[in-house]
Amino acid sequence: MDTALHERQLARLFAASALFAWAVWTRAALEASPVLHIVVQLPALGFAGWLAGSVAGQKVPALTSAHLNRHGLAGALIALFAICFWMLPRSIDSALATGSMEAAKFVSMPLLVGIPLALSLPRMGPVLRGIVKANTLSMLAVLSWIYQAAPIRICNSYLVDQQRDLGLVLFTAAILLALFWGAGALRGPANRTEDQGKSAAPSAGGGTTDNEFATPHWSSQ
């Protein structure tokens, strides 16, 4: 195995372990605020799984088999259902009230969100990527409205003012993601056209360039 690749894999595994350990170690402080709980802790656990999943996909080729996860659809569905579950106020309350639900949160976010997305996003076409992004934005917008408009506590563990702050943060996150993804979509075609022009150019010796046989990959946009 290439030494540089091996070092990158070890670095990602170390980062995943450190991030997961940090989320567990600081759970009391993070869970004291709904903003830190939902906007910091949950994504940190998911990102730890993402880092581990990116290495697992290289180490275990069977995980990236087209038969198990054709076009990344299966992994995307698993991740979306898991995210929706942990966005429910009842699930958040249960994680704060019972140890078993809290343990389930720390296990399911990396395993059912981070790892499936790491294995699925590289396989997704632009249409499925767009569906995932649209679902994310709509979920954030709806939750933002619910948390800000509700006159009573939705999460029994947090105050009304705290949940309104959470709603405002979720709305801000939706706006920023929409701008980021929108900007990427606007500049994506130009980048792809430039890449195609480079790959179509013949080599100086009149032979075929390496780019013509490069494995195609989906743009992150």
Backbone as CSV, one residue per row, in Angstrom:
resi,resn,N_x,N_y,N_z,CA_x,CA_y,CA_z,C_x,C_y,C_z
1,MET,0.844,-1.191,0.000,0.000,0.000,0.000,0.884,1.247,0.000
2,ASP,0.435,2.283,-0.707,1.167,3.529,-0.750,1.300,4.100,0.661
3,THR,2.505,4.506,1.031,2.763,5.003,2.380,1.952,6.255,2.687
4,ALA,1.879,7.161,1.728,1.120,8.397,1.952,-0.356,8.100,2.181
5,LEU,-0.923,7.154,1.402,-2.323,6.786,1.569,-2.541,6.168,2.943
6,HIS,-1.627,5.301,3.341,-1.742,4.664,4.653,-1.693,5.703,5.767
7,GLU,-0.844,6.686,5.636,-0.752,7.737,6.647,-2.025,8.574,6.697
8,ARG,-2.612,8.847,5.529,-3.864,9.614,5.505,-4.989,8.821,6.171
9,GLN,-5.015,7.531,5.935,-6.045,6.703,6.553,-5.896,6.677,8.071
10,LEU,-4.656,6.536,8.535,-4.421,6.546,9.979,-4.800,7.893,10.590
11,ALA,-4.512,8.976,9.866,-4.858,10.307,10.365,-6.372,10.463,10.482
12,ARG,-7.103,9.948,9.511,-8.559,10.042,9.561,-9.130,9.204,10.700
13,LEU,-8.600,8.013,10.899,-9.073,7.179,12.001,-8.773,7.836,13.348
14,PHE,-7.601,8.426,13.457,-7.259,9.121,14.700,-8.195,10.306,14.924
15,ALA,-8.455,11.074,13.874,-9.352,12.224,13.993,-10.766,11.780,14.369
16,ALA,-11.227,10.669,13.772,-12.556,10.154,14.094,-12.631,9.735,15.559
17,SER,-11.613,9.040,16.026,-11.593,8.596,17.426,-11.540,9.786,18.377
18,ALA,-10.706,10.771,18.050,-10.581,11.950,18.905,-11.881,12.745,18.952
19,LEU,-12.541,12.882,17.804,-13.796,13.638,17.755,-14.891,12.921,18.531
20,PHE,-14.958,11.610,18.394,-15.957,10.838,19.131,-15.693,10.926,20.635
21,ALA,-14.429,10.784,21.028,-14.080,10.873,22.453,-14.410,12.255,23.011
22,TRP,-14.170,13.302,22.217,-14.488,14.663,22.657,-15.990,14.825,22.866
23,ALA,-16.794,14.292,21.944,-18.249,14.412,22.061,-18.762,13.689,23.307
24,VAL,-18.157,12.552,23.622,-18.563,11.811,24.821,-18.104,12.537,26.076
25,TRP,-16.872,13.015,26.073,-16.291,13.654,27.254,-17.024,14.944,27.621
26,THR,-17.470,15.685,26.623,-18.113,16.975,26.863,-19.634,16.896,26.777
27,ARG,-20.180,15.700,26.866,-21.618,15.540,26.639,-22.468,16.354,27.620
28,ALA,-22.043,16.461,28.878,-22.841,17.206,29.851,-22.917,18.689,29.468
29,ALA,-21.803,19.259,29.082,-21.785,20.675,28.707,-22.550,20.918,27.411
30,LEU,-22.388,20.033,26.445,-23.064,20.216,25.158,-24.569,20.012,25.281
31,GLU,-24.970,19.041,26.088,-26.393,18.731,26.209,-27.139,19.711,27.103
32,ALA,-26.411,20.624,27.762,-27.076,21.636,28.580,-27.795,22.672,27.725
33,SER,-27.396,22.795,26.460,-28.010,23.757,25.542,-28.545,23.021,24.323
34,PRO,-29.766,23.312,23.882,-30.274,22.640,22.684,-29.474,22.983,21.433
35,VAL,-28.928,24.194,21.380,-28.127,24.582,20.222,-26.864,23.735,20.146
36,LEU,-26.152,23.627,21.266,-24.931,22.820,21.273,-25.241,21.337,21.094
37,HIS,-26.355,20.913,21.648,-26.729,19.502,21.550,-27.012,19.091,20.102
38,ILE,-27.836,19.865,19.429,-28.307,19.474,18.100,-27.395,19.983,16.990
39,VAL,-26.812,21.161,17.165,-26.030,21.766,16.091,-24.539,21.440,16.203
40,VAL,-24.087,21.040,17.387,-22.667,20.740,17.572,-22.438,19.254,17.834
41,GLN,-23.101,18.711,18.868,-22.817,17.326,19.249,-23.241,16.315,18.185
42,LEU,-24.464,16.417,17.711,-24.947,15.448,16.717,-24.123,15.481,15.422
43,PRO,-23.852,16.674,14.843,-22.985,16.679,13.652,-21.576,16.173,13.929
44,ALA,-21.046,16.427,15.131,-19.705,15.934,15.456,-19.677,14.412,15.449
45,LEU,-20.707,13.789,16.012,-20.780,12.325,16.001,-20.920,11.802,14.570
46,GLY,-21.744,12.481,13.772,-21.889,12.062,12.379,-20.609,12.214,11.592
47,PHE,-19.878,13.299,11.835,-18.636,13.526,11.109,-17.564,12.525,11.525
48,ALA,-17.577,12.119,12.790,-16.650,11.070,13.230,-16.914,9.777,12.457
49,GLY,-18.184,9.447,12.282,-18.521,8.279,11.476,-18.126,8.444,10.020
50,TRP,-18.268,9.670,9.497,-17.874,9.955,8.118,-16.383,9.656,7.910
51,LEU,-15.554,10.148,8.831,-14.118,9.927,8.705,-13.781,8.441,8.749
52,ALA,-14.411,7.725,9.674,-14.168,6.280,9.764,-14.697,5.563,8.532
53,GLY,-15.857,5.988,8.027,-16.441,5.340,6.857,-15.621,5.539,5.602
54,SER,-14.988,6.713,5.473,-14.153,6.959,4.292,-12.955,6.017,4.258
55,VAL,-12.451,5.649,5.427,-11.342,4.689,5.493,-11.861,3.270,5.289
56,ALA,-13.007,2.959,5.888,-13.573,1.617,5.756,-13.886,1.285,4.304
57,GLY,-14.349,2.281,3.544,-14.653,2.039,2.142,-13.427,1.673,1.329
58,GLN,-12.244,2.156,1.742,-10.999,1.820,1.044,-10.431,0.489,1.528
59,LYS,-10.615,0.207,2.810,-10.058,-1.015,3.382,-10.891,-2.251,3.048
60,VAL,-12.212,-2.081,2.982,-13.126,-3.210,2.745,-13.909,-2.930,1.471
61,PRO,-13.442,-3.392,0.315,-14.119,-3.105,-0.953,-15.576,-3.565,-0.996
62,ALA,-15.919,-4.599,-0.222,-17.291,-5.099,-0.241,-18.289,-4.040,0.216
63,LEU,-17.840,-3.101,1.050,-18.731,-2.067,1.536,-19.172,-1.118,0.434
64,THR,-18.404,-1.025,-0.615,-18.738,-0.131,-1.733,-19.314,-0.893,-2.920
65,SER,-19.723,-2.133,-2.676,-20.287,-2.942,-3.751,-21.566,-2.314,-4.293
66,ALA,-21.685,-2.307,-5.612,-22.873,-1.721,-6.247,-24.129,-2.506,-5.907
67,HIS,-23.984,-3.807,-5.628,-25.149,-4.626,-5.301,-25.732,-4.251,-3.945
68,LEU,-24.895,-3.812,-3.020,-25.368,-3.455,-1.690,-25.873,-2.020,-1.615
69,ASN,-25.314,-1.153,-2.425,-25.626,0.270,-2.302,-25.620,0.922,-3.678
70,ARG,-26.493,0.461,-4.543,-26.529,0.954,-5.912,-26.851,2.449,-5.947
71,HIS,-25.973,3.195,-6.582,-26.103,4.650,-6.715,-26.140,5.360,-5.361
72,GLY,-25.746,4.675,-4.286,-25.747,5.295,-2.963,-27.115,5.455,-2.348
73,LEU,-28.146,4.835,-2.959,-29.517,5.044,-2.500,-29.768,4.436,-1.126
74,ALA,-29.321,3.205,-0.910,-29.575,2.533,0.367,-28.931,3.296,1.524
75,GLY,-27.679,3.673,1.349,-26.994,4.417,2.404,-27.634,5.761,2.674
76,ALA,-28.082,6.433,1.622,-28.721,7.741,1.792,-30.020,7.613,2.580
77,LEU,-30.804,6.578,2.287,-32.064,6.383,3.003,-31.821,6.076,4.481
78,ILE,-30.829,5.223,4.748,-30.509,4.906,6.142,-30.116,6.171,6.896
79,ALA,-29.252,6.974,6.290,-28.792,8.199,6.954,-29.930,9.191,7.164
80,LEU,-30.786,9.358,6.162,-31.877,10.323,6.284,-32.870,9.919,7.364
81,PHE,-33.201,8.618,7.438,-34.125,8.159,8.478,-33.520,8.344,9.865
82,ALA,-32.226,8.063,9.992,-31.564,8.240,11.287,-31.522,9.714,11.684
83,ILE,-31.235,10.588,10.734,-31.210,12.021,11.024,-32.588,12.508,11.442
84,CYS,-33.612,12.100,10.702,-34.978,12.514,11.041,-35.364,12.049,12.442
85,PHE,-34.953,10.841,12.805,-35.293,10.323,14.130,-34.681,11.185,15.222
86,TRP,-33.407,11.554,15.059,-32.733,12.322,16.100,-33.041,13.803,16.029
87,MET,-33.792,14.237,15.051,-34.267,15.603,15.018,-35.602,15.752,15.742
88,LEU,-36.251,14.645,16.057,-37.536,14.707,16.753,-37.330,15.157,18.194
89,PRO,-38.119,16.106,18.668,-37.987,16.547,20.065,-38.120,15.407,21.068
90,ARG,-39.000,14.457,20.786,-39.181,13.326,21.709,-37.900,12.503,21.822
91,SER,-37.188,12.335,20.705,-35.940,11.579,20.730,-34.874,12.319,21.535
92,ILE,-34.832,13.633,21.383,-33.871,14.431,22.138,-34.164,14.333,23.627
93,ASP,-35.435,14.422,24.004,-35.799,14.293,25.412,-35.422,12.923,25.960
94,SER,-35.682,11.888,25.172,-35.373,10.531,25.630,-33.877,10.339,25.819
95,ALA,-33.072,10.940,24.934,-31.619,10.818,25.053,-31.108,11.489,26.318
96,LEU,-31.807,12.534,26.768,-31.398,13.229,27.988,-31.937,12.556,29.245
97,ALA,-33.020,11.805,29.086,-33.676,11.226,30.261,-33.201,9.818,30.583
98,THR,-32.825,9.046,29.577,-32.463,7.646,29.814,-31.079,7.358,29.248
99,GLY,-30.313,6.565,29.980,-28.966,6.221,29.541,-28.937,5.377,28.292
100,SER,-29.935,4.494,28.139,-29.951,3.616,26.967,-30.161,4.400,25.678
101,MET,-31.033,5.413,25.726,-31.254,6.226,24.533,-30.047,7.104,24.228
102,GLU,-29.389,7.577,25.268,-28.192,8.370,25.038,-27.101,7.512,24.404
103,ALA,-26.955,6.274,24.892,-25.974,5.364,24.298,-26.337,5.068,22.845
104,ALA,-27.642,4.909,22.573,-28.088,4.653,21.201,-27.743,5.828,20.298
105,LYS,-27.827,7.034,20.832,-27.479,8.226,20.042,-26.003,8.216,19.672
106,PHE,-25.148,7.927,20.646,-23.705,7.942,20.392,-23.287,6.814,19.449
107,VAL,-24.065,5.757,19.385,-23.734,4.647,18.487,-24.335,4.860,17.101
108,SER,-25.591,5.290,17.065,-26.309,5.362,15.784,-25.866,6.526,14.907
109,MET,-25.497,7.645,15.502,-25.087,8.773,14.666,-23.848,8.446,13.823
110,PRO,-22.784,7.880,14.386,-21.659,7.495,13.516,-21.992,6.334,12.584
111,LEU,-22.675,5.308,13.110,-22.890,4.085,12.332,-23.995,4.227,11.285
112,LEU,-25.041,4.968,11.599,-26.199,5.046,10.705,-26.287,6.358,9.936
113,VAL,-25.438,7.311,10.263,-25.438,8.583,9.533,-24.089,8.810,8.847
114,GLY,-23.029,8.884,9.657,-21.727,9.212,9.086,-21.188,8.182,8.119
115,ILE,-21.157,6.924,8.549,-20.588,5.875,7.692,-21.407,5.671,6.418
116,PRO,-22.758,5.546,6.482,-23.518,5.395,5.233,-23.327,6.551,4.264
117,LEU,-23.255,7.784,4.772,-23.056,8.917,3.869,-21.668,8.885,3.240
118,ALA,-20.662,8.497,4.015,-19.307,8.418,3.461,-19.222,7.381,2.352
119,LEU,-19.975,6.297,2.489,-19.956,5.238,1.481,-20.887,5.529,0.308
120,SER,-21.869,6.410,0.514,-22.911,6.608,-0.497,-22.708,7.838,-1.360
121,LEU,-22.253,8.947,-0.774,-22.147,10.184,-1.549,-21.264,10.052,-2.790
122,PRO,-20.118,9.343,-2.724,-19.320,9.203,-3.957,-20.034,8.426,-5.063
123,ARG,-21.047,7.641,-4.724,-21.769,6.840,-5.708,-23.009,7.552,-6.251
124,MET,-23.386,8.653,-5.632,-24.626,9.325,-6.017,-24.459,10.128,-7.289
125,GLY,-25.496,10.112,-8.100,-25.558,10.987,-9.251,-26.082,12.352,-8.834
126,PRO,-26.084,13.306,-9.735,-26.513,14.666,-9.393,-27.967,14.757,-8.938
127,VAL,-28.844,13.901,-9.478,-30.258,13.964,-9.092,-30.436,13.552,-7.636
128,LEU,-29.831,12.420,-7.252,-29.961,11.956,-5.877,-29.279,12.909,-4.909
129,ARG,-28.152,13.471,-5.323,-27.501,14.471,-4.479,-28.430,15.666,-4.257
130,GLY,-29.094,16.083,-5.307,-30.024,17.201,-5.181,-31.183,16.881,-4.259
131,ILE,-31.680,15.645,-4.315,-32.778,15.238,-3.431,-32.332,15.272,-1.969
132,VAL,-31.134,14.763,-1.714,-30.609,14.761,-0.344,-30.459,16.182,0.174
133,LYS,-29.919,17.058,-0.657,-29.726,18.449,-0.235,-31.068,19.146,-0.019
134,ALA,-32.020,18.914,-0.922,-33.329,19.541,-0.775,-34.030,19.049,0.491
135,ASN,-33.904,17.756,0.785,-34.510,17.209,1.995,-33.872,17.817,3.243
136,THR,-32.561,17.996,3.200,-31.864,18.603,4.338,-32.344,20.031,4.582
137,LEU,-32.428,20.817,3.520,-32.855,22.211,3.660,-34.305,22.304,4.142
138,SER,-35.174,21.478,3.582,-36.582,21.528,3.990,-36.740,21.092,5.440
139,MET,-35.992,20.087,5.867,-36.072,19.627,7.256,-35.611,20.715,8.213
140,LEU,-34.503,21.380,7.878,-34.016,22.459,8.726,-35.021,23.606,8.795
141,ALA,-35.623,23.944,7.665,-36.581,25.049,7.632,-37.829,24.729,8.459
142,VAL,-38.350,23.516,8.313,-39.552,23.128,9.061,-39.269,23.095,10.560
143,LEU,-38.148,22.495,10.942,-37.804,22.446,12.364,-37.582,23.844,12.928
144,SER,-36.973,24.708,12.125,-36.764,26.082,12.569,-38.097,26.764,12.858
145,TRP,-39.035,26.601,11.965,-40.352,27.209,12.173,-41.051,26.637,13.406
146,ILE,-40.979,25.313,13.579,-41.641,24.678,14.727,-41.061,25.182,16.039
147,TYR,-39.726,25.209,16.122,-39.097,25.617,17.378,-39.340,27.087,17.693
148,GLN,-39.493,27.925,16.669,-39.707,29.344,16.922,-41.175,29.689,17.136
149,ALA,-42.068,28.935,16.504,-43.493,29.276,16.572,-44.217,28.626,17.744
150,ALA,-43.663,27.533,18.263,-44.354,26.823,19.334,-44.442,27.687,20.596
151,PRO,-45.659,27.864,21.147,-45.803,28.699,22.356,-45.437,27.958,23.638
152,ILE,-45.260,26.662,23.551,-44.918,25.851,24.721,-43.621,25.110,24.453
153,ARG,-43.099,24.464,25.497,-41.861,23.707,25.347,-42.120,22.440,24.543
154,ILE,-41.383,22.274,23.456,-41.465,21.046,22.661,-40.575,19.982,23.280
155,CYS,-39.380,20.380,23.675,-38.474,19.509,24.423,-38.623,19.844,25.900
156,ASN,-39.049,18.887,26.684,-39.272,19.142,28.100,-37.980,19.477,28.840
157,SER,-36.855,19.127,28.268,-35.579,19.356,28.934,-35.047,20.766,28.723
158,TYR,-35.682,21.531,27.834,-35.189,22.872,27.535,-36.306,23.889,27.673
159,LEU,-35.919,25.145,27.907,-36.879,26.222,28.066,-37.352,26.737,26.706
160,VAL,-38.455,27.496,26.725,-39.014,28.028,25.479,-38.013,28.963,24.802
161,ASP,-37.359,29.816,25.581,-36.381,30.733,24.995,-35.225,29.971,24.351
162,GLN,-34.806,28.879,24.968,-33.723,28.071,24.407,-34.121,27.433,23.089
163,GLN,-35.356,26.931,23.010,-35.773,26.292,21.768,-35.986,27.322,20.661
164,ARG,-36.334,28.554,21.029,-36.434,29.604,20.016,-35.057,29.974,19.477
165,ASP,-34.079,29.996,20.358,-32.701,30.219,19.898,-32.271,29.114,18.940
166,LEU,-32.649,27.881,19.261,-32.331,26.755,18.381,-32.997,26.931,17.021
167,GLY,-34.248,27.360,17.010,-34.945,27.583,15.748,-34.252,28.621,14.890
168,LEU,-33.764,29.690,15.520,-33.057,30.735,14.775,-31.746,30.201,14.196
169,VAL,-31.032,29.396,14.965,-29.774,28.817,14.483,-30.030,27.854,13.330
170,LEU,-31.086,27.048,13.431,-31.412,26.117,12.345,-31.785,26.873,11.072
171,PHE,-32.512,27.970,11.223,-32.864,28.780,10.051,-31.611,29.369,9.409
172,THR,-30.697,29.854,10.240,-29.439,30.404,9.722,-28.641,29.331,9.001
173,ALA,-28.606,28.122,9.576,-27.884,27.020,8.942,-28.494,26.674,7.587
174,ALA,-29.826,26.699,7.502,-30.487,26.411,6.228,-30.123,27.450,5.169
175,ILE,-30.095,28.718,5.553,-29.745,29.785,4.617,-28.307,29.641,4.141
176,LEU,-27.390,29.388,5.067,-25.979,29.261,4.702,-25.740,28.061,3.799
177,LEU,-26.382,26.941,4.106,-26.228,25.752,3.253,-26.805,26.000,1.870
178,ALA,-27.957,26.677,1.813,-28.569,26.969,0.510,-27.649,27.855,-0.327
179,LEU,-27.031,28.850,0.295,-26.111,29.723,-0.431,-24.861,28.965,-0.876
180,PHE,-24.343,28.123,0.003,-23.138,27.364,-0.321,-23.392,26.388,-1.466
181,TRP,-24.467,25.606,-1.357,-24.778,24.641,-2.413,-25.189,25.343,-3.696
182,GLY,-25.907,26.475,-3.565,-26.300,27.212,-4.759,-25.099,27.767,-5.498
183,ALA,-24.127,28.297,-4.756,-22.913,28.818,-5.390,-22.147,27.694,-6.070
184,GLY,-22.108,26.537,-5.447,-21.425,25.403,-6.055,-22.096,24.936,-7.329
185,ALA,-23.443,24.964,-7.318,-24.169,24.554,-8.524,-23.934,25.516,-9.675
186,LEU,-23.787,26.812,-9.353,-23.571,27.808,-10.408,-22.200,27.674,-11.054
187,ARG,-21.182,27.331,-10.264,-19.845,27.236,-10.840,-19.499,25.814,-11.290
188,GLY,-20.366,24.833,-10.968,-20.082,23.447,-11.314,-19.967,23.178,-12.803
189,PRO,-20.935,23.610,-13.643,-20.858,23.316,-15.080,-19.592,23.839,-15.722
190,ALA,-19.121,25.020,-15.316,-17.904,25.566,-15.914,-16.709,24.683,-15.596
191,ASN,-16.650,24.203,-14.335,-15.551,23.333,-13.959,-15.574,22.027,-14.725
192,ARG,-16.792,21.472,-14.879,-16.900,20.200,-15.589,-16.544,20.373,-17.061
193,THR,-16.950,21.511,-17.668,-16.620,21.754,-19.070,-15.119,21.862,-19.256
194,GLU,-14.461,22.540,-18.317,-13.012,22.693,-18.398,-12.323,21.344,-18.260
195,ASP,-12.811,20.508,-17.304,-12.225,19.194,-17.113,-12.407,18.317,-18.344
196,GLN,-13.599,18.397,-18.966,-13.843,17.595,-20.156,-12.947,18.030,-21.304
197,GLY,-12.702,19.349,-21.412,-11.825,19.836,-22.464,-10.411,19.334,-22.288
198,LYS,-9.950,19.278,-21.031,-8.610,18.772,-20.773,-8.503,17.295,-21.095
199,SER,-9.542,16.524,-20.720,-9.486,15.086,-20.947,-9.596,14.741,-22.420
200,ALA,-10.248,15.625,-23.205,-10.413,15.341,-24.626,-9.186,15.721,-25.438
201,ALA,-8.281,16.528,-24.863,-7.105,16.972,-25.602,-6.149,15.810,-25.811
202,PRO,-5.630,15.599,-27.028,-4.693,14.505,-27.279,-3.342,14.795,-26.662
203,SER,-2.606,13.739,-26.369,-1.276,13.901,-25.800,-0.316,14.390,-26.867
204,ALA,0.864,14.879,-26.404,1.826,15.444,-27.330,2.336,14.421,-28.324
205,GLY,2.368,13.159,-27.908,2.873,12.121,-28.801,1.825,11.533,-29.712
206,GLY,0.631,12.089,-29.677,-0.427,11.599,-30.548,-1.171,10.415,-29.983
207,GLY,-0.766,9.946,-28.763,-1.438,8.796,-28.174,-2.613,9.242,-27.329
208,THR,-3.070,8.296,-26.514,-4.209,8.570,-25.660,-3.726,9.052,-24.308
209,THR,-4.328,10.063,-23.776,-3.929,10.596,-22.475,-4.480,9.726,-21.370
210,ASP,-3.849,9.834,-20.199,-4.309,9.072,-19.040,-5.688,9.508,-18.593
211,ASN,-6.022,10.785,-18.822,-7.307,11.287,-18.369,-8.472,10.581,-19.026
212,GLU,-8.254,10.056,-20.213,-9.350,9.407,-20.924,-9.771,8.137,-20.224
213,PHE,-8.860,7.546,-19.459,-9.188,6.309,-18.772,-9.334,6.513,-17.281
214,ALA,-9.367,7.772,-16.844,-9.519,8.021,-15.405,-10.917,7.615,-14.963
215,THR,-11.023,7.097,-13.766,-12.304,6.692,-13.244,-13.171,7.909,-13.025
216,PRO,-14.386,7.926,-13.570,-15.238,9.106,-13.402,-15.670,9.246,-11.952
217,HIS,-15.878,10.481,-11.493,-16.338,10.723,-10.151,-17.342,11.852,-10.179
218,TRP,-18.257,11.786,-9.226,-19.295,12.804,-9.182,-18.772,14.029,-8.492
219,SER,-19.132,15.156,-9.033,-18.754,16.414,-8.383,-19.464,16.516,-7.054
220,SER,-18.792,17.139,-6.090,-19.400,17.320,-4.786,-20.591,18.264,-4.827
221,GLN,-20.706,18.901,-5.945,-21.870,19.783,-6.058,-23.035,19.058,-6.679
